[in-house]
Amino acid sequence: MGDQEIHRVLMVSDFFYPNFGGVENHIYYLSQCLLKLGHKVVVMTHAYGNRSGVRYMTGGLKVYYVPWRPFFLQNTLPTFYGTLSIVRTILIRERISLVHGHQAFSTLCHEALMHARTMGYKVVFTDHSLYGFADVGSIHMNKVLQFTLADVSQAICVSHTSKENTVLRSGLPPEKVFVIPNAVDTAMFKPASERLNGNEIVIVVISRLVYRKGADLLVEVIPEVCRLYPNVRFIVGGDGPKRVRLEEMREKHSLQDRVEMLGAVPHARVRSVLISGHIFLNSSLTEAFCIAILEAASCGLLTVSTRVGGVPEVLPDDMIVLAEPDPSDMVQAIRKAISILPNIDPQVMHFRVSAFP
Amino acid sequence: MSVALADKSEMSGGIVMDTCIRENPSMTRPKWRKVAYGGMQPGFDDNHIDDSFLEDMVTNANVVRRDMLKVMRDTVSISQYLCIVALVVLVWTYTLGATLNENSLLLLDVSLLGLGFLVLLLTEERLSLNRLLYYFLNISFFTTGLYALSPIYQTLTRSISSDSIWAVTVSLLILHLFLHDYSGSTIRAFGDPKNPTLISCISLNASVVASVFTASRLPSRLHVFAILLFSLQVFLFAPLVTYCIKKYSFQLHLWFSFGLMAVTLALVYMLHVLLFVVLLGLLVSVNLVCPYWLIRIQEYKFEINGPWDEAKLCFDITE
């Protein structure tokens, strides 16, 4: 970056703090990095409950919580021109030079991009998820995406699989799509200072317990692994609709002392949960770019994951063991992981991950 | 730190295909790899499009290629049912116009019942005397109940104007035809494993309500009973009977359908020429135009599958 031009960036998305998730974290950390480089960043999102108006966050990050009511899964109600006045006000008042929209599912993002392009601003769009083509919801969203992205300056995807998916869905020329993977804060995710004792193996699972994240696969895999390996323990963090099924599985196979359910884990405590384990298990059924795997690798855990979406691209082959989303295949992968576990050094793994530019 | 540097050079040099660099000294940059770690790959931009772009995409993997003749044969079931409904409406029109009196209607009912049972006997191998008795008992209960309740139906819509009744009846019949399950039988026949869906239940209810509305416009109790028995017989049991015929022999099914179509067209012609033209047009479009259209637009089908698809669980989730 030779030129020292200072940009004034507006990040737009429905998903931001106090909501927790991959997109929210991405926007926050990206904003912090841009602020450190000297640019100015403003975030626009919808109001969360009482949190409405203008707030300032760390580093002088100005956040506009626009008082629009969310109507479905934290999305604002889509009105084509309703947001025009507020977007125009923010763009002119903050003297924005670049608008950056996040997440195809966010209606606020689409509208803001459309209004910004109408006014001639440069626009960048980042897509964080993979979507299908066949069901009614996906068809409608892809049509909206085609309209919104018809005129975007550049687009960013988080993995090569995500780039293929976005190009097919939106009809963008592939040259306009840049693949910039998500990053993890390796200073925050350091491995434990002492190695854990070797006589028992702890497998950590942290994810939202929903269908999409493969909670049903977990229900099949955990009893089988506990049966085959008496020295293996599980720690399951996270909450969701499928938690009941996991509890039932635990009762049915009497695994109360071998499977620990932690409930929802706040983001600040994720590291402490991760460093208490040797292996990280990810069973999601679809994933554009699994940041959880990267966090686990940064903490020095060996990863076992399902081969879906962009997951094979995230880590080198010696840091991850991939399996098909089938319980028997996953049990085989865990067996392989347990066998190569003695060769893994968490500090080396952490250094390698922090060396990824 | 030295460990990190050593690891980094090992990653970028070692895992890459060494043969590329050693054998072609003119090629300075290593092969592009589809990975997200390791930062920018040297010599390639972030928006580099490799030859392997979209190579894992599979198009039209699960698409069934349809054959014109088979589609036309399958639409015969639809036109057969259309004719059955047309015949029912015909009987309603004649009864409401007092052309058909209640005795002939009762005779029609009994003969239809007898015919239906005969068809079931002839075409179903698994029919036992026990089963037959069970059906007979059910039919008698049904008939008795209908006879007992017919006074209620006679005065049901007395306060509503005829126009509203005809409008509602017609719309309900159209709804019934639209939502009807043409592939199989709504009534579970002989332990048929297919459960009736919500849509087919809605269509059945629409037809029953339409018959009740029509019956409520008739002068006497016996009329009401006869017409209700006739309509409900047809709407409830005709799918079962036609399903049995189709299962028994497809040739018989085709002959039956064509015969039914001819009879219906002749009877409707005698009633009103315009209705005859409408029915003929409908049958032609269902049997000839729609299959042709379906085959024509098949070539535009573009189903996309690839590594981005959500994985399907191969086991059933038992709650």
Chai-1 contact restraints between the chains, C-beta under 6 A:
chainA,res_idxA,chainB,res_idxB,connection_type,confidence,min_distance_angstrom,max_distance_angstrom,comment,restraint_id
A,L130,B,W308,contact,1.0,0.0,6.0,A-B,restraint_1
A,F133,B,I304,contact,1.0,0.0,6.0,A-B,restraint_2
A,S159,B,A36,contact,1.0,0.0,6.0,A-B,restraint_3
A,H160,B,K34,contact,1.0,0.0,6.0,A-B,restraint_4
A,T161,B,P307,contact,1.0,0.0,6.0,A-B,restraint_5
A,T161,B,W308,contact,1.0,0.0,6.0,A-B,restraint_6
A,E164,B,L54,contact,1.0,0.0,6.0,A-B,restraint_7
A,N165,B,W308,contact,1.0,0.0,6.0,A-B,restraint_8
A,P174,B,I49,contact,1.0,0.0,6.0,A-B,restraint_9
A,E175,B,N47,contact,1.0,0.0,6.0,A-B,restraint_10
A,F178,B,D46,contact,1.0,0.0,6.0,A-B,restraint_11
A,F178,B,N47,contact,1.0,0.0,6.0,A-B,restraint_12
A,V179,B,D46,contact,1.0,0.0,6.0,A-B,restraint_13
A,P181,B,A36,contact,1.0,0.0,6.0,A-B,restraint_14
A,D216,B,L313,contact,1.0,0.0,6.0,A-B,restraint_15
A,D216,B,I317,contact,1.0,0.0,6.0,A-B,restraint_16
A,L285,B,E310,contact,1.0,0.0,6.0,A-B,restraint_17
A,L285,B,A311,contact,1.0,0.0,6.0,A-B,restraint_18
A,T286,B,E310,contact,1.0,0.0,6.0,A-B,restraint_19
A,V308,B,A311,contact,1.0,0.0,6.0,A-B,restraint_20
A,G309,B,W308,contact,1.0,0.0,6.0,A-B,restraint_21
A,E313,B,V35,contact,1.0,0.0,6.0,A-B,restraint_22
A,E313,B,A36,contact,1.0,0.0,6.0,A-B,restraint_23
A,V314,B,A36,contact,1.0,0.0,6.0,A-B,restraint_24
A,P325,B,A311,contact,1.0,0.0,6.0,A-B,restraint_25
A,D326,B,C314,contact,1.0,0.0,6.0,A-B,restraint_26
A,F351,B,V3,contact,1.0,0.0,6.0,A-B,restraint_27
A,F351,B,A4,contact,1.0,0.0,6.0,A-B,restraint_28
A,R352,B,D7,contact,1.0,0.0,6.0,A-B,restraint_29
A,A355,B,A4,contact,1.0,0.0,6.0,A-B,restraint_30
A,A355,B,K8,contact,1.0,0.0,6.0,A-B,restraint_31
A,F356,B,Y37,contact,1.0,0.0,6.0,A-B,restraint_32
A,F356,B,G38,contact,1.0,0.0,6.0,A-B,restraint_33
A,F356,B,G39,contact,1.0,0.0,6.0,A-B,restraint_34
A,P357,B,G39,contact,1.0,0.0,6.0,A-B,restraint_35
